[in-house]
Amino acid sequence: MTQTVLLAIDTSTEYCSVALLRSADAADAVSSLQSWVRHERTGAVSSTRVLPAIRELFDESGLSLADCDAIAFGAGPGSFTGLRTATGITQGLAFGGGLPVVPVGTLLACAEHARLRAPRTARVLAALDARMDEVYWADYAWDDAAGDWRVLHPAALDAPGAVGVPDAPFTLAGNAAAAFGAKLPAAAQAAAIDADALPHALPIAHVALRAYRAGRTVPADRAAPEYVRDKVAQTTAERLAARAGAPR
């Protein structure tokens, strides 16, 4: 049997999340998968916890970086600092191990998480609180024939009321429903809401395993965050201009 081992890292939220996934065959049957996980709420200090957590997984599993076939990471959207942390650590490990990288969108990770928790889930609107009264969202449909997700609407950033509502029964995954309530029309129209289907290294590893098997990897130097939001801070000149134009 040919085994595939993937290391996955996510620090896009207040959690430091790392996972090892080992598949014993090419079919990726559930019975052939083994996983080891650390998922800890670390807040702003995720960067100090990632490498120790990875070492713990290697020690627990008896595996090492040399056993890995690829490294996956939560590419975003999410915390800008967290995305840079995951990207940088992934690149460092991938360069050191001579490994390819699999960037995985955090919204896609939410969809995968929802399906892992409820295997019949076939349509997912993933929606995360983006702060600043905005929502990161994307729409996915599970394709049985392909054994993978189809992207019906790519990751976007909108006001809660502008989030698209799927034209078929769907699960609303992520924390946007809890954050925005009635301001998010999709919450009232969802067949199910899974507020716990959030970015997590294990669903990232599951997505990445399929991507790796399909050859969808990038070299370490091409790994990059997917911010979606282009800007979160004003320059000094912009702040001064805003103050000058503000009503007194």
Backbone as a ProteinNet text record, in pm:
[ID]
protein_1_A
[PRIMARY]
MTQTVLLAIDTSTEYCSVALLRSADAADAVSSLQSWVRHERTGAVSSTRVLPAIRELFDESGLSLADCDAIAFGAGPGSFTGLRTATGITQGLAFGGGLPVVPVGTLLACAEHARLRAPRTARVLAALDARMDEVYWADYAWDDAAGDWRVLHPAALDAPGAVGVPDAPFTLAGNAAAAFGAKLPAAAQAAAIDADALPHALPIAHVALRAYRAGRTVPADRAAPEYVRDKVAQTTAERLAARAGAPR
[TERTIARY]
83.9	0	87.7	43.3	114.4	50.8	126.6	70.3	101.3	10.5	29.9	17.4	112.5	110.9	111.3	16.5	6.9	10.6	84.6	82.9	0.2	-92	-176	-164.3	-164.4	-147.2	-252.6	-316.8	-409.2	-398.2	-373.8	-374.9	-455.7	-558.4	-639	-736	-757.7	-849.2	-770.6	-842.6	-775.2	-722.6	-738.3	-690.1	-560.3	-472.1	-357.1	-398.7	-404.4	-458.5	-359	-315.5	-225	-275.6	-252.6	-298.9	-204.3	-191.5	-125.4	-232.4	-232.6	-327.9	-249.6	-274	-209.3	-314.8	-300.1	-390.1	-311.8	-367.2	-296	-319.1	-414.1	-437.1	-483.8	-492.8	-528.1	-677	-758.5	-903.3	-946.9	-862.8	-894.5	-1019.5	-1044.5	-1157.6	-1138.2	-1248.8	-1241.2	-1162.2	-1180.8	-1113.6	-962.7	-915.6	-772.2	-703.1	-779.7	-724.9	-693	-576.9	-540.3	-506.1	-541.6	-513.1	-469.4	-389.7	-343.1	-359.8	-416	-457.4	-421.1	-384.5	-380.5	-460.2	-560.1	-644.6	-669.4	-595.4	-594.3	-618.7	-700.4	-726	-604.9	-529.9	-405.7	-407.5	-510.6	-517.6	-403.5	-341.3	-239.1	-103.4	-89.2	42.6	50.2	-32.3	-29.5	109	180	310.5	408.8	391	482.5	443.9	324	273	278.9	284.2	273	381.5	506.2	615.1	616.7	597.8	588.1	472.1	358.9	243.4	274.2	344	382.1	476.1	571.3	663.3	586.3	485.5	404.8	334.8	283.4	214.7	311.8	429.5	528.7	566.9	586.6	622.1	508.8	385.8	269.5	245.2	267.9	238.1	354.6	474.4	592	638.9	584.4	621.7	718.1	768.2	856.6	830.1	895.1	878.8	922.6	1020.3	1069.1	963.7	863.6	757.1	646.3	645.1	536.1	553	440.9	440.6	413.6	347.2	314.9	273.9	272.6	226.3	114.2	3	-111.7	-125.6	-185.8	-210.1	-337.6	-400	-518.5	-477.4	-508.3	-458.8	-541.7	-662.2	-745.9	-878.4	-963.9	-943	-941.2	-895.7	-888.7	-801.4	-754.3	-665.3	-540.8	-510	-394	-267.1	-247.6	-128.2	-125.9	-240.4	-248.7	-218.9	-268.7	-242.2	-94	-31.1	112.5	190.9	145.2	212.6	208.7	89	75.9	154.7	149.5	222.3	372.8	424.3	567.6	619.8	546.9	590.6	582.5	475.6	462.5	577.3	609.3	719	851.7	877	1002.1	1015.5	908.3	912.3	921.3	848.3	848.2	984.1	1045.8	1180.4	1276.4	1268	1358.4	1341	1215.6	1188.1	1180.6	1194.6	1183.2	1044.1	940.7	803.3	716.7	617.9	520.9	421.7	352.1	257.7	118.4	17.6	-122.2	-193.3	-214.2	-294.3	-442	-510	-652.1	-728.5	-829.4	-910.6	-980.5	-985.3	-1048.2	-1199.8	-1260.9	-1404.7	-1432.6	-1345.3	-1357.2	-1336.6	-1247.5	-1226.7	-1354.2	-1429.4	-1557.6	-1656.3	-1661.3	-1750.4	-1710.7	-1580.9	-1533.2	-1562	-1545.2	-1572.4	-1719.3	-1808.5	-1951.6	-1981.8	-1915.2	-1940.2	-1880.7	-1767.3	-1710.3	-1803.6	-1869	-1959.3	-2094.5	-2135.4	-2262.9	-2239.2	-2201.7	-2154.2	-2251.4	-2379.7	-2473.7	-2480	-2406.7	-2406.3	-2356.2	-2436.9	-2402.3	-2395.2	-2450.4	-2443.8	-2413.5	-2310.7	-2268.4	-2244.1	-2306.3	-2271.3	-2182.5	-2054.7	-1961	-1953.9	-1973.2	-1977.6	-1912.1	-1810.8	-1735.1	-1741.9	-1748.5	-1744.3	-1609.6	-1612.1	-1489.1	-1460	-1538.7	-1529.1	-1569.6	-1566.8	-1599.7	-1736.7	-1828.1	-1964.1	-1966.1	-1874.3	-1866.6	-1852.2	-1877	-1875.7	-1788	-1702.1	-1634.2	-1727.9	-1750.6	-1841.5	-1806.2	-1852.6	-1837.9	-1943.4	-1975.3	-2081.2	-2020.7	-2047.5	-1988.6	-2095.5	-2074.5	-2160.1	-2072	-2111.8	-2035.6	-2069.1	-1966.5	-1983.5	-1949.8	-2051.9	-2029.8	-1942.3	-1962	-1885.9	-1736.9	-1707	-1566.9	-1510	-1599.2	-1553	-1486.1	-1537.6	-1475.9	-1578.3	-1539.1	-1625.9	-1615.2	-1729	-1730.3	-1753.3	-1680.3	-1696.2	-1802.4	-1913.9	-2021.6	-2009.3	-1951	-1918.1	-1789.4	-1685.2	-1556.6	-1560.7	-1458.1	-1450.2	-1469.8	-1557.7	-1590.8	-1607.4	-1609.4	-1629.4	-1744	-1848.4	-1967.1	-2029.7	-2120.1	-2206.5	-2296.4	-2341.8	-2424.1	-2544.3	-2609.3	-2728.2	-2699.5	-2573.5	-2537.3	-2484.8	-2477.7	-2429.9	-2530	-2483.7	-2572.7	-2639.2	-2762.3	-2836.8	-2847.6	-2799.2	-2805.6	-2948.8	-2959.2	-3090.3	-3134.9	-3071.9	-3106.6	-3087	-3147.9	-3128	-2980.1	-2943.1	-2801.2	-2778.1	-2655.4	-2608.5	-2528.6	-2558	-2480.9	-2371.8	-2247.1	-2134.2	-2056.5	-2006.5	-1927.3	-1997.7	-1935	-1986	-2064	-2089.2	-2155.5	-2298.8	-2369.5	-2508.1	-2512.6	-2421.6	-2417.1	-2374.9	-2288.9	-2237.9	-2339.1	-2419.7	-2503.4	-2653.4	-2695.3	-2836.7	-2921.7	-3025.1	-3121.2	-3060.2	-2945.3	-2879	-2825.8	-2820	-2771.3	-2891	-2953.2	-3072.9	-3053.5	-2934.3	-2909.5	-2935.2	-2920.2	-2940.4	-3084.4	-3179	-3320.6	-3361.3	-3284.6	-3321.5	-3243.6	-3147.4	-3066.4	-3146.6	-3121.4	-3184	-3122.9	-2995.8	-2925.9	-2817.2	-2784.7	-2675.2	-2575.8	-2450.6	-2344.9	-2242.4	-2263.5	-2175.5	-2039.5	-2026.2	-1898.7	-1814.5	-1867.1	-1790.2	-1702.3	-1589.4	-1499.2	-1364.2	-1278	-1143.8	-1072.7	-1013.9	-955.2	-857	-744.6	-640.5	-683.4	-770.7	-807.4	-888.1	-995.9	-1061.9	-970	-878.7	-781.4	-698.3	-657.9	-580.8	-661.4	-790.3	-875.3	-886.7	-910.6	-916.4	-782.4	-674.9	-541.4	-503.4	-550.5	-519.3	-574.1	-697.8	-755.7	-679.5	-644.2	-571.3	-433.7	-367.3	-235	-244.9	-344.4	-360.7	-391.6	-453.8	-487.5	-376.1	-266.2	-153.6	-167.6	-263.1	-284.9	-199.4	-71.4	21.3	99.9	168.5	255	390.4	496.7	625.6	617.7	706.3	703.1	711.5	788.8	805.5	683.2	585	461.9	343.7	368.6	262.8	233.7	107.8	72.1	-64.5	-85.6	-217.2	-321.6	-447.4	-561.7	-638.1	-603.8	-660.2	-807.6	-848.2	-982.6	-1008.7	-995.1	-1002.1	-866.2	-865.3	-739.4	-676.4	-760.2	-706	-782.8	-712.7	-779.9	-734.2	-637	-586.4	-567	-587.7	-565.5	-423.7	-372	-245.7	-268.1	-159.3	-171.2	-242.5	-207.6	-270.8	-420.7	-459.1	-601.5	-676.4	-613.7	-679.2	-697.4	-594.8	-604	-711.6	-717.2	-819.2	-959.2	-974.1	-1104.9	-1147.6	-1052.2	-1084	-1121.9	-1048.4	-1076.5	-1215.9	-1260.4	-1391.3	-1505.2	-1473.2	-1579	-1659.7	-1792.5	-1874.8	-1835.4	-1845.2	-1809.5	-1934.5
-119.6	0	125	227.7	354.5	450.7	495.4	587.6	731.4	820.8	963	1030.4	1117	1188.6	1338	1407.6	1552.4	1619.8	1730	1817.8	1939.7	1979.8	2097	2195.6	2324.7	2432.2	2539	2585.3	2698.1	2789.5	2917.6	3018.9	3139.8	3115	3223.6	3283.2	3213.4	3260.9	3272	3278.6	3286	3150.2	3048.7	2914.6	2883.1	2812.8	2750.5	2607.4	2573.1	2443.8	2372.8	2253.7	2174.2	2030.4	1963.6	1825.2	1747.3	1620	1523.8	1428.2	1402.6	1307.7	1205.5	1078	969.4	883	864.3	778.2	657	540.3	416.4	367.2	427.4	382.8	499.9	476.4	582.8	614.3	528.5	550	651.8	678.8	773.3	732.3	603.2	556.5	597.9	627.7	673.3	574.9	445.6	343.8	344.5	408.9	409.9	534.6	626.3	753.3	751.2	804	826.5	974.1	1031	1173	1200.8	1304.4	1353.5	1505.2	1562.8	1703.5	1776.7	1903.2	1999.4	2120.4	2158.3	2272	2349.6	2457.6	2526.8	2675.7	2729.6	2874.2	2947	3012.3	3076.7	3227.9	3280.4	3424.1	3474.4	3582.4	3649.3	3580.3	3472.4	3409.3	3275	3258.5	3133.2	3103.6	3208.5	3188.6	3117.7	3132.9	3067.9	2923.8	2885	2753	2655	2706.8	2619.1	2512.4	2551.6	2453.2	2352.6	2394.8	2293.9	2196.5	2247.5	2159.9	2058.7	2103.1	2011.7	1903.5	1944.3	1846.1	1743.6	1788	1695.5	1593.4	1639.1	1546.3	1445	1490.8	1397.2	1293.7	1339.9	1246.4	1147.1	1196.5	1112	1009.1	1048.9	962.1	870.9	906.3	831.6	870.4	978.8	1027.8	1145.3	1192.9	1308.7	1389.1	1503.4	1585.3	1507.5	1422.6	1343.1	1245.9	1211.8	1120.9	1194	1326.1	1403.6	1414.1	1412.7	1429.5	1573.6	1648.4	1788.3	1856.5	1989.1	2068.2	2158.4	2157.3	2241.5	2351.7	2462.2	2568.4	2643.1	2700.9	2782.9	2916	2935.1	3050.9	3176.3	3160.7	3276.9	3264.8	3362	3483.3	3456.6	3557.9	3548.7	3659.6	3640.4	3737.3	3757.9	3883.7	3910	3854.9	3880.9	3832.5	3680.4	3619.7	3474.6	3411.3	3471.5	3416.5	3424.1	3534	3546	3444.9	3421.4	3322.7	3184.3	3138.9	3005.6	2994.7	3100.8	3098.2	3088.3	3170.7	3172.2	3041.1	2984.3	2857.4	2745.1	2745.5	2644.8	2654.6	2775.7	2792.4	2744.3	2780.1	2738.2	2587.3	2520.4	2374.8	2310.5	2366.9	2310.2	2326.3	2442.5	2461	2361.8	2349.3	2260.4	2114.8	2074.5	1935	1905	2009.1	1988.9	1941.9	2000.2	1952.8	2053.9	2004.8	2095.3	2145.4	2251	2316.4	2314.1	2298.5	2303.1	2414.9	2531.8	2636.3	2595	2610.1	2574.6	2695	2738.2	2849.4	2814.7	2909.6	2883.8	2867.3	2929.8	2910.6	2769.2	2721.3	2582.9	2486.8	2522.4	2440.1	2433.3	2543	2541.8	2445.5	2448.3	2356.7	2211.4	2184.1	2048.8	2006.9	2100.2	2071.8	2035	2109.2	2079.5	1940.6	1901.8	1769.1	1658.8	1684	1584.7	1561.9	1668.6	1658.7	1599.8	1620.9	1567.8	1521	1394.6	1345.9	1360.9	1380.9	1398.9	1543.8	1631	1772	1785.5	1851	1859.8	2003.3	2097.5	2238.7	2321.2	2403.8	2481.4	2626.2	2714.5	2855.6	2879.2	2903.2	2928	3077.9	3120.5	3264.3	3290.8	3375.9	3407.8	3557.2	3588.9	3727.9	3787.4	3892	3956.8	4084.3	4108.8	4232.6	4350.3	4471.7	4592.7	4580.5	4504.6	4483.8	4423.8	4329.6	4262.9	4112.5	4039.4	3893.1	3840.4	3745.4	3666.2	3550.8	3524	3415.2	3351.2	3228.9	3155.8	3046.1	3000.3	2901.3	2777.5	2659.8	2534.5	2427.5	2339.9	2222.2	2099.1	1993.4	1868.8	1793.3	1751.3	1678	1531.5	1447	1304.8	1238.4	1274.6	1211.3	1243.5	1367.8	1409.8	1378.9	1357.3	1334.7	1456.3	1574.9	1698.5	1812.8	1927.3	2044.8	2119.9	2174.5	2270.9	2409	2506.7	2643.3	2712.3	2746.6	2814.5	2966	3011.6	3153.8	3161.7	3222.9	3226.9	3318.3	3310.8	3390.7	3538.4	3600.4	3741.3	3808.8	3940.8	4021.3	4116	4107.2	4190.7	4225	4323.4	4349.4	4228.3	4201.4	4081.5	4070.7	4182.6	4179	4150.7	4160.4	4138.8	3997.7	3915.9	3778.3	3699.9	3632.2	3557.7	3440.4	3410.6	3298.9	3188.7	3068.4	2959.3	2930.4	2876.6	2846.6	2704.5	2638.1	2501.1	2489.5	2387.9	2371.1	2367.3	2438.7	2450.9	2456.9	2423.7	2441.2	2570.1	2651.8	2773.6	2739.2	2739	2701.7	2826.6	2825.9	2938.7	3018.1	3125.7	3202	3327.1	3349.2	3472.8	3481.3	3368.4	3371.1	3416.8	3366.8	3406.2	3551.7	3598.5	3734.8	3838.6	3805	3905.9	3882	3761.9	3735.2	3773.9	3854	3891.5	3978.9	4036.3	4117.1	4030.5	3898.6	3804	3724	3765.8	3695.9	3547.3	3505.7	3363.3	3278.2	3336.2	3259.4	3212.3	3296.1	3260.2	3158.7	3147.9	3060.5	2928.6	2913	2791.6	2671.7	2556.9	2433.2	2390.4	2425.7	2394.4	2498.1	2524.2	2614.9	2538.1	2535.1	2469.5	2575.8	2636.8	2743.1	2692.3	2560.7	2502.2	2455.1	2468.5	2431.8	2550	2559	2673.2	2630.1	2724.9	2686.5	2598.6	2490.4	2389.2	2309.4	2270.9	2203.7	2068.2	1995.4	1862.6	1868.8	1948	1958.5	2016.4	2104.6	2153.9	2037.4	1947	1830.4	1740.6	1723	1640	1701.3	1832.2	1900.6	1887.7	1908.2	1905.9	1768.5	1663	1527.9	1506.8	1550.6	1537.6	1625.3	1746.8	1836.5	1779.5	1724	1665.3	1548.9	1462.9	1347.5	1391.9	1510.5	1561.4	1648	1663.2	1741.5	1890.8	1933.4	2076.9	2125.9	2140.3	2189.7	2306.7	2379.7	2488.8	2475.2	2528.8	2531.4	2621.7	2599.7	2677.7	2827.2	2869.7	3013.5	3078.7	2997.9	3054.2	3047.1	2998.7	2996.2	3140.1	3177.3	3314.7	3318.5	3414.3	3428.6	3478.2	3447.6	3499.5	3593	3720	3813.9	3844.8	3854.1	3892.7	4040.3	4079.7	4223	4283	4388.1	4446.3	4539.1	4597.2	4701	4707.2	4719.4	4732.1	4854	4927.2	5043.3	5160.1	5280.4	5400.7	5452.9	5522.1	5591.5	5716.1	5777.1	5900.7	6007.8	6021.4	6122.2	6097	5970.7	5938.3	5969.7	5944	5975.5	6125.7	6202	6348.3	6402.3	6344.8	6389.1	6357.4	6239.7	6201.1	6294.1	6329.7	6421	6559.3	6605	6737.8	6744.4	6629.5	6628.5	6590.6	6556.5	6514.1	6633.1	6616.1	6725.6	6762.7	6891.9	6941.4	6982.2
0	0	0	-72.1	-77	21.8	120.6	216.9	176.6	210.4	189.4	324.2	355.4	482.9	454.9	515.7	499.6	635.2	642.9	759.2	722.5	809.5	784.2	899.4	864.8	961.9	937.3	1044	1030	1151.5	1126.2	1232.3	1185.6	1106	1049.6	1150.7	1261.4	1365.7	1496.2	1607.1	1737.4	1783	1698.8	1731.4	1657.2	1726	1661.9	1632.4	1505.2	1464.3	1373.8	1414.3	1330.8	1327.6	1217	1203.1	1113.9	1143.5	1055.2	1005.3	876.8	819	738.8	767.4	694.1	627.9	497.8	421.9	375.8	404.6	373	231.3	159	21.1	-63.6	-193.3	-286.9	-286.8	-227.7	-228.7	-124.4	-26.8	81.1	158.4	168.7	247.3	392.6	459.5	598	683.3	656.9	737	717	609.1	580.9	634.4	693	737.6	886.3	919.8	1058.7	1074.6	1188.4	1208	1350.9	1363.8	1493.3	1489.6	1595.6	1590.7	1718.7	1703.1	1812.9	1766.2	1843.8	1808.2	1937.5	1956.2	2084.2	2066.2	2154.8	2150	2209.4	2124.5	2167	2148.6	2084	2063.2	1976.7	2023.1	1942.5	1944.8	2020.3	2032.3	1958.6	1857.5	1781	1725.1	1686.1	1622.8	1714.8	1846.4	1941	1969.1	1928.1	1961	1844.3	1721	1604	1600.3	1605.8	1593.3	1707.7	1834.6	1940.7	1919	1870.3	1846.1	1736	1632.4	1525	1577.5	1660.8	1719.4	1802.4	1876.9	1957.2	1867.7	1752.5	1661.5	1602.2	1566	1513.2	1619.5	1741.3	1848.6	1875	1874.3	1903.5	1793.8	1669.7	1555.9	1517.8	1563.3	1520.2	1381.2	1329.4	1197.4	1211.1	1097.7	1097	970.7	960.4	840.4	716.8	732.4	619.2	566.5	648.9	605.9	530.2	539.8	479.4	327.9	258.9	114.2	73.4	160	131	261.2	257.9	371.4	323	395.2	362.5	467.1	426	522.7	488.2	591.5	571.1	511.8	383.5	309.4	332	384.8	408.6	335.8	361.2	440.1	590.1	663.9	808.2	862.7	983.9	1046.6	961	928.6	843.4	906.9	1036.9	1104.9	1106.9	1135.2	1139.1	1004.4	897.2	763.9	730.4	767.2	741.9	825.1	948.2	1033.3	969.2	929	869.2	739.1	659.2	531.7	555.4	646.2	671.3	728.2	824	882.8	779.8	700.9	594.9	496.2	454	358.7	417.6	543.3	605.7	612.9	655.4	664.8	526.8	430.6	295.7	229.1	246.6	192.4	256.8	390.5	462	424.3	397.4	365	217.8	133.2	-10.4	-50.4	11.8	-6.4	-81.7	-156.7	-217.9	-114	-150.9	-60.2	-121.5	-34.6	-78.5	-2.7	-65.7	-1.6	-4.1	108	116.8	172.3	102.4	149.6	280.2	371.4	500.5	488.2	388.6	368.3	315.8	228.5	182.7	299.5	389.9	509.5	593.1	598.5	670.6	605.5	471.6	400.2	426.1	419.3	445.1	588.8	682.2	822.6	841.6	775.2	785	731.3	622.7	564.4	650.9	713.4	805.3	923.4	967.8	1082.4	1042.7	919.1	868.4	725.2	704.5	575	458.1	483.6	372.2	323.9	386.6	347	203.9	119.2	-22.4	-74.5	-2.4	-43.2	80.6	70.9	186.5	147.7	222	218.7	340.3	316.3	426.1	448.5	572.1	601.9	736.5	735.3	856	885.8	1013.9	1058	1018.8	934.9	889.4	968.7	1073.5	1150.3	1061	1116.7	1041.6	973.5	1036.9	987	846.4	821.3	691.5	709.9	600.9	602.9	490.4	524.4	422.4	388	259.6	226.1	91.5	73.6	-51.8	-55.5	-175	-195.3	-262.3	-202.2	-251.3	-267.4	-366.1	-385.5	-394.6	-326.1	-330.7	-458.5	-532.5	-657.5	-630.9	-625.1	-596.3	-700.8	-825.8	-934	-922.3	-888.5	-876.5	-739.1	-642.1	-505.9	-447.4	-482.8	-434.9	-444.6	-391.8	-394	-525.9	-570.9	-680.2	-619.9	-669.3	-620.6	-704.9	-642.4	-713.6	-701.9	-592.4	-577.8	-498.7	-554.2	-485	-362.4	-282.3	-160	-190	-111.4	-131.7	3.7	1	121.1	95.9	179.9	159.6	293.2	288.8	403.5	423.6	545.9	570.1	476.8	449	364.7	218.8	177.8	37.9	11.7	115.4	97.9	14.4	-87.6	-174.9	-105.1	-145.1	-87.5	-192.8	-165.5	-262.6	-307.8	-430.1	-488	-459.6	-364.6	-326	-175.4	-111	33	67.8	173.6	205.5	355.7	392.5	529.6	536	634.5	658.1	758.8	712.3	796.8	837.7	960.2	1006.6	1114.9	1157.5	1271.9	1234.8	1105.2	1064.7	1115.6	1120.8	1169.2	1314.8	1395.3	1535.8	1550.1	1461.9	1471.1	1424	1321.5	1258.6	1271.4	1305.2	1325.8	1206.3	1231.5	1127.9	1018.7	1043.4	940.2	827.5	850.6	749.6	697.6	586.4	536.8	515.2	478.6	453.4	575.9	694.9	817.4	829.9	787	797.1	691.1	584.4	473.3	470.6	560.2	561.4	610.1	549.6	596.8	729.4	749.2	873.5	894.4	1019.4	1053.2	1138.3	1093.6	1169.8	1208.2	1324.2	1370.8	1414	1431.3	1472.2	1354.1	1233.8	1113.7	1076.5	1145.3	1135.3	1079	1043	997.1	1099.2	1052.4	1140.3	1055.6	1114.2	1037	981.4	1052.3	1003.5	874	864.7	733.9	626.2	664.3	566.3	512.7	601	557.9	464.5	492.8	406.2	266.7	260.3	130.6	59.1	133.9	75.3	22.7	86.4	39.1	-101.4	-123.7	-258.1	-357.9	-315.2	-404.2	-438.8	-338.6	-361.4	-459.5	-440.2	-529.9	-673.3	-685.7	-818.9	-877.7	-803.4	-853.6	-835.7	-750.7	-730.3	-612.4	-637	-536.3	-595.4	-507.9	-553.9	-485.8	-546.8	-478.6	-356	-261.3	-137.8	-162.6	-262	-283.9	-347.6	-386.4	-442.6	-346.2	-226.9	-125.6	-81.1	-78.6	-44.3	21.5	112.4	175.3	75	104.2	27.2	121.5	115.9	213	187.4	61.8	18.2	49.6	176.1	206.9	175.2	92.8	48.5	151.2	237.5	323.3	453.4	565.8	694.9	772.3	720.5	793.3	697.8	748.9	670.3	691.2	590	605.7	690.7	737.6	816	735.5	608.3	522.6	509.3	495.8	483.9	612.2	728.3	855.9	871.9	834.4	845	751.5	629.8	534.4	583.5	646.3	699.2	811.9	898.1	1007	953.9	850.9	794.2	733	679.2	614.6	705.4	830.2	921.7	969.1	987.4	1038.2	1179.1	1210.4	1343.5	1420.3
[MASK]
++++++++++++++++++++++++++++++++++++++++++++++++++++++++++++++++++++++++++++++++++++++++++++++++++++++++++++++++++++++++++++++++++++++++++++++++++++++++++++++++++++++++++++++++++++++++++++++++++++++++++++++++++++++++++++++++++++++++++++++++++++++++

